[in-house]
């Protein structure tokens, strides 16, 4: 659901201004190229993606949606 929301925002030509929001946004969209451009700020999200069996934006019920990726 969160990935779909990020994709809808992107289709409306919206993008976040703040780096932490950019990390979350690109992580949810699985836009690894843009995420890599954020360099060190993206490392935790990239590590999480590598370690997870679940695609971004499909957290299990009970996951904290405000938690960093």
mmCIF file of the N, C-alpha and C atoms, coordinates in Angstrom:
data_MODEL
# 
_entry.id   MODEL 
# 
loop_
_atom_site.group_PDB 
_atom_site.id 
_atom_site.type_symbol 
_atom_site.label_atom_id 
_atom_site.label_alt_id 
_atom_site.label_comp_id 
_atom_site.label_asym_id 
_atom_site.label_entity_id 
_atom_site.label_seq_id 
_atom_site.pdbx_PDB_ins_code 
_atom_site.Cartn_x 
_atom_site.Cartn_y 
_atom_site.Cartn_z 
_atom_site.occupancy 
_atom_site.B_iso_or_equiv 
_atom_site.pdbx_formal_charge 
_atom_site.auth_seq_id 
_atom_site.auth_comp_id 
_atom_site.auth_asym_id 
_atom_site.auth_atom_id 
_atom_site.pdbx_PDB_model_num 
ATOM 1   N N  . UNK A 1 1  ? 0.825  -1.180  0.000   1.00 0.00 ? 1  UNK A N  1 
ATOM 2   C CA . UNK A 1 1  ? 0.000  0.000   0.000   1.00 0.00 ? 1  UNK A CA 1 
ATOM 3   C C  . UNK A 1 1  ? 0.878  1.255   0.000   1.00 0.00 ? 1  UNK A C  1 
ATOM 4   N N  . UNK A 1 2  ? 1.922  1.261   0.809   1.00 0.00 ? 2  UNK A N  1 
ATOM 5   C CA . UNK A 1 2  ? 2.782  2.436   0.862   1.00 0.00 ? 2  UNK A CA 1 
ATOM 6   C C  . UNK A 1 2  ? 3.516  2.641   -0.454  1.00 0.00 ? 2  UNK A C  1 
ATOM 7   N N  . UNK A 1 3  ? 3.901  1.553   -1.111  1.00 0.00 ? 3  UNK A N  1 
ATOM 8   C CA . UNK A 1 3  ? 4.563  1.657   -2.410  1.00 0.00 ? 3  UNK A CA 1 
ATOM 9   C C  . UNK A 1 3  ? 3.619  2.272   -3.432  1.00 0.00 ? 3  UNK A C  1 
ATOM 10  N N  . UNK A 1 4  ? 2.367  1.838   -3.421  1.00 0.00 ? 4  UNK A N  1 
ATOM 11  C CA . UNK A 1 4  ? 1.377  2.385   -4.349  1.00 0.00 ? 4  UNK A CA 1 
ATOM 12  C C  . UNK A 1 4  ? 1.204  3.881   -4.133  1.00 0.00 ? 4  UNK A C  1 
ATOM 13  N N  . UNK A 1 5  ? 1.165  4.307   -2.873  1.00 0.00 ? 5  UNK A N  1 
ATOM 14  C CA . UNK A 1 5  ? 1.031  5.731   -2.573  1.00 0.00 ? 5  UNK A CA 1 
ATOM 15  C C  . UNK A 1 5  ? 2.233  6.517   -3.102  1.00 0.00 ? 5  UNK A C  1 
ATOM 16  N N  . UNK A 1 6  ? 3.420  5.979   -2.914  1.00 0.00 ? 6  UNK A N  1 
ATOM 17  C CA . UNK A 1 6  ? 4.632  6.641   -3.423  1.00 0.00 ? 6  UNK A CA 1 
ATOM 18  C C  . UNK A 1 6  ? 4.604  6.723   -4.940  1.00 0.00 ? 6  UNK A C  1 
ATOM 19  N N  . UNK A 1 7  ? 4.131  5.680   -5.599  1.00 0.00 ? 7  UNK A N  1 
ATOM 20  C CA . UNK A 1 7  ? 4.049  5.694   -7.055  1.00 0.00 ? 7  UNK A CA 1 
ATOM 21  C C  . UNK A 1 7  ? 3.020  6.692   -7.561  1.00 0.00 ? 7  UNK A C  1 
ATOM 22  N N  . UNK A 1 8  ? 1.907  6.826   -6.851  1.00 0.00 ? 8  UNK A N  1 
ATOM 23  C CA . UNK A 1 8  ? 0.905  7.819   -7.233  1.00 0.00 ? 8  UNK A CA 1 
ATOM 24  C C  . UNK A 1 8  ? 1.489  9.221   -7.097  1.00 0.00 ? 8  UNK A C  1 
ATOM 25  N N  . UNK A 1 9  ? 2.185  9.473   -5.991  1.00 0.00 ? 9  UNK A N  1 
ATOM 26  C CA . UNK A 1 9  ? 2.816  10.782  -5.813  1.00 0.00 ? 9  UNK A CA 1 
ATOM 27  C C  . UNK A 1 9  ? 3.824  11.063  -6.926  1.00 0.00 ? 9  UNK A C  1 
ATOM 28  N N  . UNK A 1 10 ? 4.603  10.072  -7.291  1.00 0.00 ? 10 UNK A N  1 
ATOM 29  C CA . UNK A 1 10 ? 5.582  10.242  -8.364  1.00 0.00 ? 10 UNK A CA 1 
ATOM 30  C C  . UNK A 1 10 ? 4.888  10.513  -9.693  1.00 0.00 ? 10 UNK A C  1 
ATOM 31  N N  . UNK A 1 11 ? 3.765  9.858   -9.934  1.00 0.00 ? 11 UNK A N  1 
ATOM 32  C CA . UNK A 1 11 ? 3.040  10.081  -11.187 1.00 0.00 ? 11 UNK A CA 1 
ATOM 33  C C  . UNK A 1 11 ? 2.471  11.496  -11.265 1.00 0.00 ? 11 UNK A C  1 
ATOM 34  N N  . UNK A 1 12 ? 2.323  12.130  -10.100 1.00 0.00 ? 12 UNK A N  1 
ATOM 35  C CA . UNK A 1 12 ? 1.856  13.515  -10.041 1.00 0.00 ? 12 UNK A CA 1 
ATOM 36  C C  . UNK A 1 12 ? 3.029  14.501  -10.054 1.00 0.00 ? 12 UNK A C  1 
ATOM 37  N N  . UNK A 1 13 ? 4.224  13.977  -10.385 1.00 0.00 ? 13 UNK A N  1 
ATOM 38  C CA . UNK A 1 13 ? 5.450  14.778  -10.454 1.00 0.00 ? 13 UNK A CA 1 
ATOM 39  C C  . UNK A 1 13 ? 5.869  15.346  -9.097  1.00 0.00 ? 13 UNK A C  1 
ATOM 40  N N  . UNK A 1 14 ? 5.459  14.690  -8.004  1.00 0.00 ? 14 UNK A N  1 
ATOM 41  C CA . UNK A 1 14 ? 5.843  15.121  -6.665  1.00 0.00 ? 14 UNK A CA 1 
ATOM 42  C C  . UNK A 1 14 ? 7.094  14.378  -6.243  1.00 0.00 ? 14 UNK A C  1 
ATOM 43  N N  . UNK A 1 15 ? 7.952  15.077  -5.544  1.00 0.00 ? 15 UNK A N  1 
ATOM 44  C CA . UNK A 1 15 ? 9.100  14.424  -4.911  1.00 0.00 ? 15 UNK A CA 1 
ATOM 45  C C  . UNK A 1 15 ? 9.401  15.162  -3.618  1.00 0.00 ? 15 UNK A C  1 
ATOM 46  N N  . UNK A 1 16 ? 9.884  14.447  -2.611  1.00 0.00 ? 16 UNK A N  1 
ATOM 47  C CA . UNK A 1 16 ? 10.147 15.068  -1.315  1.00 0.00 ? 16 UNK A CA 1 
ATOM 48  C C  . UNK A 1 16 ? 11.346 16.011  -1.366  1.00 0.00 ? 16 UNK A C  1 
ATOM 49  N N  . UNK A 1 17 ? 11.362 16.945  -0.422  1.00 0.00 ? 17 UNK A N  1 
ATOM 50  C CA . UNK A 1 17 ? 12.451 17.918  -0.335  1.00 0.00 ? 17 UNK A CA 1 
ATOM 51  C C  . UNK A 1 17 ? 13.552 17.490  0.631   1.00 0.00 ? 17 UNK A C  1 
ATOM 52  N N  . UNK A 1 18 ? 13.181 16.850  1.718   1.00 0.00 ? 18 UNK A N  1 
ATOM 53  C CA . UNK A 1 18 ? 14.123 16.494  2.775   1.00 0.00 ? 18 UNK A CA 1 
ATOM 54  C C  . UNK A 1 18 ? 14.762 15.130  2.508   1.00 0.00 ? 18 UNK A C  1 
ATOM 55  N N  . UNK A 1 19 ? 16.032 15.009  2.841   1.00 0.00 ? 19 UNK A N  1 
ATOM 56  C CA . UNK A 1 19 ? 16.774 13.772  2.572   1.00 0.00 ? 19 UNK A CA 1 
ATOM 57  C C  . UNK A 1 19 ? 16.132 12.545  3.222   1.00 0.00 ? 19 UNK A C  1 
ATOM 58  N N  . UNK A 1 20 ? 15.745 12.583  4.495   1.00 0.00 ? 20 UNK A N  1 
ATOM 59  C CA . UNK A 1 20 ? 15.126 11.370  5.072   1.00 0.00 ? 20 UNK A CA 1 
ATOM 60  C C  . UNK A 1 20 ? 13.856 10.954  4.334   1.00 0.00 ? 20 UNK A C  1 
ATOM 61  N N  . UNK A 1 21 ? 13.074 11.931  3.892   1.00 0.00 ? 21 UNK A N  1 
ATOM 62  C CA . UNK A 1 21 ? 11.868 11.619  3.131   1.00 0.00 ? 21 UNK A CA 1 
ATOM 63  C C  . UNK A 1 21 ? 12.227 11.053  1.755   1.00 0.00 ? 21 UNK A C  1 
ATOM 64  N N  . UNK A 1 22 ? 13.294 11.576  1.139   1.00 0.00 ? 22 UNK A N  1 
ATOM 65  C CA . UNK A 1 22 ? 13.744 11.056  -0.149  1.00 0.00 ? 22 UNK A CA 1 
ATOM 66  C C  . UNK A 1 22 ? 14.164 9.600   -0.016  1.00 0.00 ? 22 UNK A C  1 
ATOM 67  N N  . UNK A 1 23 ? 14.879 9.290   1.058   1.00 0.00 ? 23 UNK A N  1 
ATOM 68  C CA . UNK A 1 23 ? 15.316 7.907   1.290   1.00 0.00 ? 23 UNK A CA 1 
ATOM 69  C C  . UNK A 1 23 ? 14.094 6.993   1.347   1.00 0.00 ? 23 UNK A C  1 
ATOM 70  N N  . UNK A 1 24 ? 13.112 7.362   2.142   1.00 0.00 ? 24 UNK A N  1 
ATOM 71  C CA . UNK A 1 24 ? 11.901 6.543   2.287   1.00 0.00 ? 24 UNK A CA 1 
ATOM 72  C C  . UNK A 1 24 ? 11.167 6.431   0.954   1.00 0.00 ? 24 UNK A C  1 
ATOM 73  N N  . UNK A 1 25 ? 11.019 7.536   0.264   1.00 0.00 ? 25 UNK A N  1 
ATOM 74  C CA . UNK A 1 25 ? 10.296 7.590   -1.007  1.00 0.00 ? 25 UNK A CA 1 
ATOM 75  C C  . UNK A 1 25 ? 10.939 6.688   -2.057  1.00 0.00 ? 25 UNK A C  1 
ATOM 76  N N  . UNK A 1 26 ? 12.239 6.834   -2.256  1.00 0.00 ? 26 UNK A N  1 
ATOM 77  C CA . UNK A 1 26 ? 12.922 6.027   -3.268  1.00 0.00 ? 26 UNK A CA 1 
ATOM 78  C C  . UNK A 1 26 ? 13.007 4.559   -2.855  1.00 0.00 ? 26 UNK A C  1 
ATOM 79  N N  . UNK A 1 27 ? 13.132 4.312   -1.554  1.00 0.00 ? 27 UNK A N  1 
ATOM 80  C CA . UNK A 1 27 ? 13.131 2.936   -1.056  1.00 0.00 ? 27 UNK A CA 1 
ATOM 81  C C  . UNK A 1 27 ? 11.794 2.261   -1.369  1.00 0.00 ? 27 UNK A C  1 
ATOM 82  N N  . UNK A 1 28 ? 10.694 2.943   -1.075  1.00 0.00 ? 28 UNK A N  1 
ATOM 83  C CA . UNK A 1 28 ? 9.372  2.376   -1.329  1.00 0.00 ? 28 UNK A CA 1 
ATOM 84  C C  . UNK A 1 28 ? 9.138  2.132   -2.812  1.00 0.00 ? 28 UNK A C  1 
ATOM 85  N N  . UNK A 1 29 ? 9.673  3.004   -3.652  1.00 0.00 ? 29 UNK A N  1 
ATOM 86  C CA . UNK A 1 29 ? 9.509  2.859   -5.097  1.00 0.00 ? 29 UNK A CA 1 
ATOM 87  C C  . UNK A 1 29 ? 10.519 1.885   -5.696  1.00 0.00 ? 29 UNK A C  1 
ATOM 88  N N  . UNK A 1 30 ? 11.437 1.415   -4.871  1.00 0.00 ? 30 UNK A N  1 
ATOM 89  C CA . UNK A 1 30 ? 12.519 0.536   -5.329  1.00 0.00 ? 30 UNK A CA 1 
ATOM 90  C C  . UNK A 1 30 ? 13.328 1.212   -6.435  1.00 0.00 ? 30 UNK A C  1 
ATOM 91  N N  . UNK A 1 31 ? 13.540 2.507   -6.263  1.00 0.00 ? 31 UNK A N  1 
ATOM 92  C CA . UNK A 1 31 ? 14.330 3.289   -7.212  1.00 0.00 ? 31 UNK A CA 1 
ATOM 93  C C  . UNK A 1 31 ? 15.764 3.340   -6.690  1.00 0.00 ? 31 UNK A C  1 
ATOM 94  N N  . UNK A 1 32 ? 16.471 2.251   -6.917  1.00 0.00 ? 32 UNK A N  1 
ATOM 95  C CA . UNK A 1 32 ? 17.808 2.089   -6.344  1.00 0.00 ? 32 UNK A CA 1 
ATOM 96  C C  . UNK A 1 32 ? 18.800 3.114   -6.903  1.00 0.00 ? 32 UNK A C  1 
ATOM 97  N N  . UNK A 1 33 ? 18.614 3.516   -8.142  1.00 0.00 ? 33 UNK A N  1 
ATOM 98  C CA . UNK A 1 33 ? 19.511 4.495   -8.754  1.00 0.00 ? 33 UNK A CA 1 
ATOM 99  C C  . UNK A 1 33 ? 19.421 5.846   -8.028  1.00 0.00 ? 33 UNK A C  1 
ATOM 100 N N  . UNK A 1 34 ? 18.205 6.310   -7.809  1.00 0.00 ? 34 UNK A N  1 
ATOM 101 C CA . UNK A 1 34 ? 18.023 7.589   -7.100  1.00 0.00 ? 34 UNK A CA 1 
ATOM 102 C C  . UNK A 1 34 ? 18.444 7.453   -5.638  1.00 0.00 ? 34 UNK A C  1 
ATOM 103 N N  . UNK A 1 35 ? 18.150 6.318   -5.052  1.00 0.00 ? 35 UNK A N  1 
ATOM 104 C CA . UNK A 1 35 ? 18.527 6.086   -3.661  1.00 0.00 ? 35 UNK A CA 1 
ATOM 105 C C  . UNK A 1 35 ? 20.042 6.117   -3.512  1.00 0.00 ? 35 UNK A C  1 
ATOM 106 N N  . UNK A 1 36 ? 20.752 5.527   -4.445  1.00 0.00 ? 36 UNK A N  1 
ATOM 107 C CA . UNK A 1 36 ? 22.220 5.516   -4.391  1.00 0.00 ? 36 UNK A CA 1 
ATOM 108 C C  . UNK A 1 36 ? 22.797 6.927   -4.478  1.00 0.00 ? 36 UNK A C  1 
ATOM 109 N N  . UNK A 1 37 ? 22.118 7.820   -5.177  1.00 0.00 ? 37 UNK A N  1 
ATOM 110 C CA . UNK A 1 37 ? 22.586 9.203   -5.280  1.00 0.00 ? 37 UNK A CA 1 
ATOM 111 C C  . UNK A 1 37 ? 22.598 9.917   -3.930  1.00 0.00 ? 37 UNK A C  1 
ATOM 112 N N  . UNK A 1 38 ? 21.839 9.393   -2.977  1.00 0.00 ? 38 UNK A N  1 
ATOM 113 C CA . UNK A 1 38 ? 21.779 9.997   -1.642  1.00 0.00 ? 38 UNK A CA 1 
ATOM 114 C C  . UNK A 1 38 ? 22.935 9.541   -0.761  1.00 0.00 ? 38 UNK A C  1 
ATOM 115 N N  . UNK A 1 39 ? 23.775 8.700   -1.298  1.00 0.00 ? 39 UNK A N  1 
ATOM 116 C CA . UNK A 1 39 ? 25.010 8.226   -0.678  1.00 0.00 ? 39 UNK A CA 1 
ATOM 117 C C  . UNK A 1 39 ? 24.797 7.714   0.739   1.00 0.00 ? 39 UNK A C  1 
ATOM 118 N N  . UNK A 1 40 ? 25.514 8.251   1.709   1.00 0.00 ? 40 UNK A N  1 
ATOM 119 C CA . UNK A 1 40 ? 25.502 7.733   3.076   1.00 0.00 ? 40 UNK A CA 1 
ATOM 120 C C  . UNK A 1 40 ? 24.129 7.688   3.712   1.00 0.00 ? 40 UNK A C  1 
ATOM 121 N N  . UNK A 1 41 ? 23.271 8.637   3.370   1.00 0.00 ? 41 UNK A N  1 
ATOM 122 C CA . UNK A 1 41 ? 21.928 8.659   3.951   1.00 0.00 ? 41 UNK A CA 1 
ATOM 123 C C  . UNK A 1 41 ? 21.120 7.434   3.548   1.00 0.00 ? 41 UNK A C  1 
ATOM 124 N N  . UNK A 1 42 ? 21.473 6.839   2.411   1.00 0.00 ? 42 UNK A N  1 
ATOM 125 C CA . UNK A 1 42 ? 20.720 5.700   1.899   1.00 0.00 ? 42 UNK A CA 1 
ATOM 126 C C  . UNK A 1 42 ? 21.224 4.353   2.408   1.00 0.00 ? 42 UNK A C  1 
ATOM 127 N N  . UNK A 1 43 ? 22.376 4.324   3.031   1.00 0.00 ? 43 UNK A N  1 
ATOM 128 C CA . UNK A 1 43 ? 22.977 3.050   3.429   1.00 0.00 ? 43 UNK A CA 1 
ATOM 129 C C  . UNK A 1 43 ? 22.048 2.207   4.310   1.00 0.00 ? 43 UNK A C  1 
ATOM 130 N N  . UNK A 1 44 ? 21.420 2.752   5.362   1.00 0.00 ? 44 UNK A N  1 
ATOM 131 C CA . UNK A 1 44 ? 20.529 1.907   6.168   1.00 0.00 ? 44 UNK A CA 1 
ATOM 132 C C  . UNK A 1 44 ? 19.385 1.301   5.351   1.00 0.00 ? 44 UNK A C  1 
ATOM 133 N N  . UNK A 1 45 ? 18.807 2.076   4.438   1.00 0.00 ? 45 UNK A N  1 
ATOM 134 C CA . UNK A 1 45 ? 17.705 1.560   3.617   1.00 0.00 ? 45 UNK A CA 1 
ATOM 135 C C  . UNK A 1 45 ? 18.200 0.474   2.671   1.00 0.00 ? 45 UNK A C  1 
ATOM 136 N N  . UNK A 1 46 ? 19.366 0.668   2.090   1.00 0.00 ? 46 UNK A N  1 
ATOM 137 C CA . UNK A 1 46 ? 19.917 -0.340  1.185   1.00 0.00 ? 46 UNK A CA 1 
ATOM 138 C C  . UNK A 1 46 ? 20.257 -1.628  1.931   1.00 0.00 ? 46 UNK A C  1 
ATOM 139 N N  . UNK A 1 47 ? 20.797 -1.501  3.127   1.00 0.00 ? 47 UNK A N  1 
ATOM 140 C CA . UNK A 1 47 ? 21.093 -2.693  3.935   1.00 0.00 ? 47 UNK A CA 1 
ATOM 141 C C  . UNK A 1 47 ? 19.817 -3.424  4.314   1.00 0.00 ? 47 UNK A C  1 
ATOM 142 N N  . UNK A 1 48 ? 18.772 -2.661  4.653   1.00 0.00 ? 48 UNK A N  1 
ATOM 143 C CA . UNK A 1 48 ? 17.496 -3.275  4.998   1.00 0.00 ? 48 UNK A CA 1 
ATOM 144 C C  . UNK A 1 48 ? 16.933 -4.028  3.792   1.00 0.00 ? 48 UNK A C  1 
ATOM 145 N N  . UNK A 1 49 ? 17.040 -3.435  2.614   1.00 0.00 ? 49 UNK A N  1 
ATOM 146 C CA . UNK A 1 49 ? 16.535 -4.079  1.402   1.00 0.00 ? 49 UNK A CA 1 
ATOM 147 C C  . UNK A 1 49 ? 17.279 -5.377  1.129   1.00 0.00 ? 49 UNK A C  1 
ATOM 148 N N  . UNK A 1 50 ? 18.580 -5.373  1.340   1.00 0.00 ? 50 UNK A N  1 
ATOM 149 C CA . UNK A 1 50 ? 19.380 -6.574  1.116   1.00 0.00 ? 50 UNK A CA 1 
ATOM 150 C C  . UNK A 1 50 ? 19.037 -7.686  2.103   1.00 0.00 ? 50 UNK A C  1 
ATOM 151 N N  . UNK A 1 51 ? 18.714 -7.310  3.327   1.00 0.00 ? 51 UNK A N  1 
ATOM 152 C CA . UNK A 1 51 ? 18.463 -8.282  4.377   1.00 0.00 ? 51 UNK A CA 1 
ATOM 153 C C  . UNK A 1 51 ? 17.026 -8.810  4.391   1.00 0.00 ? 51 UNK A C  1 
ATOM 154 N N  . UNK A 1 52 ? 16.129 -8.132  3.719   1.00 0.00 ? 52 UNK A N  1 
ATOM 155 C CA . UNK A 1 52 ? 14.712 -8.466  3.808   1.00 0.00 ? 52 UNK A CA 1 
ATOM 156 C C  . UNK A 1 52 ? 14.272 -9.436  2.716   1.00 0.00 ? 52 UNK A C  1 
ATOM 157 N N  . UNK A 1 53 ? 13.366 -10.326 3.087   1.00 0.00 ? 53 UNK A N  1 
ATOM 158 C CA . UNK A 1 53 ? 12.725 -11.202 2.114   1.00 0.00 ? 53 UNK A CA 1 
ATOM 159 C C  . UNK A 1 53 ? 11.472 -10.546 1.540   1.00 0.00 ? 53 UNK A C  1 
ATOM 160 N N  . UNK A 1 54 ? 10.989 -9.482  2.217   1.00 0.00 ? 54 UNK A N  1 
ATOM 161 C CA . UNK A 1 54 ? 9.769  -8.790  1.808   1.00 0.00 ? 54 UNK A CA 1 
ATOM 162 C C  . UNK A 1 54 ? 10.112 -7.579  0.957   1.00 0.00 ? 54 UNK A C  1 
ATOM 163 N N  . UNK A 1 55 ? 9.359  -7.335  -0.114  1.00 0.00 ? 55 UNK A N  1 
ATOM 164 C CA . UNK A 1 55 ? 9.595  -6.131  -0.914  1.00 0.00 ? 55 UNK A CA 1 
ATOM 165 C C  . UNK A 1 55 ? 9.307  -4.870  -0.099  1.00 0.00 ? 55 UNK A C  1 
ATOM 166 N N  . UNK A 1 56 ? 9.962  -3.761  -0.404  1.00 0.00 ? 56 UNK A N  1 
ATOM 167 C CA . UNK A 1 56 ? 9.680  -2.501  0.288   1.00 0.00 ? 56 UNK A CA 1 
ATOM 168 C C  . UNK A 1 56 ? 8.200  -2.138  0.187   1.00 0.00 ? 56 UNK A C  1 
ATOM 169 N N  . UNK A 1 57 ? 7.678  -1.577  1.278   1.00 0.00 ? 57 UNK A N  1 
ATOM 170 C CA . UNK A 1 57 ? 6.283  -1.142  1.274   1.00 0.00 ? 57 UNK A CA 1 
ATOM 171 C C  . UNK A 1 57 ? 5.286  -2.233  1.566   1.00 0.00 ? 57 UNK A C  1 
ATOM 172 N N  . UNK A 1 58 ? 5.759  -3.453  1.863   1.00 0.00 ? 58 UNK A N  1 
ATOM 173 C CA . UNK A 1 58 ? 4.850  -4.564  2.147   1.00 0.00 ? 58 UNK A CA 1 
ATOM 174 C C  . UNK A 1 58 ? 5.105  -5.105  3.553   1.00 0.00 ? 58 UNK A C  1 
ATOM 175 N N  . UNK A 1 59 ? 5.389  -4.215  4.476   1.00 0.00 ? 59 UNK A N  1 
ATOM 176 C CA . UNK A 1 59 ? 5.687  -4.643  5.837   1.00 0.00 ? 59 UNK A CA 1 
ATOM 177 C C  . UNK A 1 59 ? 4.524  -5.434  6.408   1.00 0.00 ? 59 UNK A C  1 
ATOM 178 N N  . UNK A 1 60 ? 4.849  -6.323  7.289   1.00 0.00 ? 60 UNK A N  1 
ATOM 179 C CA . UNK A 1 60 ? 3.827  -7.149  7.928   1.00 0.00 ? 60 UNK A CA 1 
ATOM 180 C C  . UNK A 1 60 ? 2.943  -6.289  8.824   1.00 0.00 ? 60 UNK A C  1 
ATOM 181 N N  . UNK A 1 61 ? 1.737  -6.791  9.075   1.00 0.00 ? 61 UNK A N  1 
ATOM 182 C CA . UNK A 1 61 ? 0.810  -6.103  9.970   1.00 0.00 ? 61 UNK A CA 1 
ATOM 183 C C  . UNK A 1 61 ? 1.493  -5.899  11.310  1.00 0.00 ? 61 UNK A C  1 
ATOM 184 N N  . UNK A 1 62 ? 1.347  -4.701  11.845  1.00 0.00 ? 62 UNK A N  1 
ATOM 185 C CA . UNK A 1 62 ? 1.978  -4.386  13.119  1.00 0.00 ? 62 UNK A CA 1 
ATOM 186 C C  . UNK A 1 62 ? 3.284  -3.634  12.954  1.00 0.00 ? 62 UNK A C  1 
ATOM 187 N N  . UNK A 1 63 ? 3.804  -3.565  11.734  1.00 0.00 ? 63 UNK A N  1 
ATOM 188 C CA . UNK A 1 63 ? 5.037  -2.812  11.498  1.00 0.00 ? 63 UNK A CA 1 
ATOM 189 C C  . UNK A 1 63 ? 4.737  -1.338  11.698  1.00 0.00 ? 63 UNK A C  1 
ATOM 190 N N  . UNK A 1 64 ? 5.706  -0.623  12.210  1.00 0.00 ? 64 UNK A N  1 
ATOM 191 C CA . UNK A 1 64 ? 5.541  0.788   12.468  1.00 0.00 ? 64 UNK A CA 1 
ATOM 192 C C  . UNK A 1 64 ? 5.750  1.578   11.181  1.00 0.00 ? 64 UNK A C  1 
ATOM 193 N N  . UNK A 1 65 ? 4.689  2.214   10.632  1.00 0.00 ? 65 UNK A N  1 
ATOM 194 C CA . UNK A 1 65 ? 4.840  2.933   9.365   1.00 0.00 ? 65 UNK A CA 1 
ATOM 195 C C  . UNK A 1 65 ? 5.725  4.177   9.479   1.00 0.00 ? 65 UNK A C  1 
ATOM 196 N N  . UNK A 1 66 ? 5.969  4.673   10.682  1.00 0.00 ? 66 UNK A N  1 
ATOM 197 C CA . UNK A 1 66 ? 6.796  5.856   10.861  1.00 0.00 ? 66 UNK A CA 1 
ATOM 198 C C  . UNK A 1 66 ? 8.267  5.486   11.029  1.00 0.00 ? 66 UNK A C  1 
ATOM 199 N N  . UNK A 1 67 ? 8.546  4.208   11.118  1.00 0.00 ? 67 UNK A N  1 
ATOM 200 C CA . UNK A 1 67 ? 9.919  3.741   11.292  1.00 0.00 ? 67 UNK A CA 1 
ATOM 201 C C  . UNK A 1 67 ? 10.714 3.983   10.022  1.00 0.00 ? 67 UNK A C  1 
ATOM 202 N N  . UNK A 1 68 ? 11.978 4.350   10.180  1.00 0.00 ? 68 UNK A N  1 
ATOM 203 C CA . UNK A 1 68 ? 12.835 4.552   9.019   1.00 0.00 ? 68 UNK A CA 1 
ATOM 204 C C  . UNK A 1 68 ? 12.979 3.242   8.261   1.00 0.00 ? 68 UNK A C  1 
ATOM 205 N N  . UNK A 1 69 ? 13.206 3.327   6.943   1.00 0.00 ? 69 UNK A N  1 
ATOM 206 C CA . UNK A 1 69 ? 13.357 2.106   6.139   1.00 0.00 ? 69 UNK A CA 1 
ATOM 207 C C  . UNK A 1 69 ? 14.563 1.314   6.567   1.00 0.00 ? 69 UNK A C  1 
# 
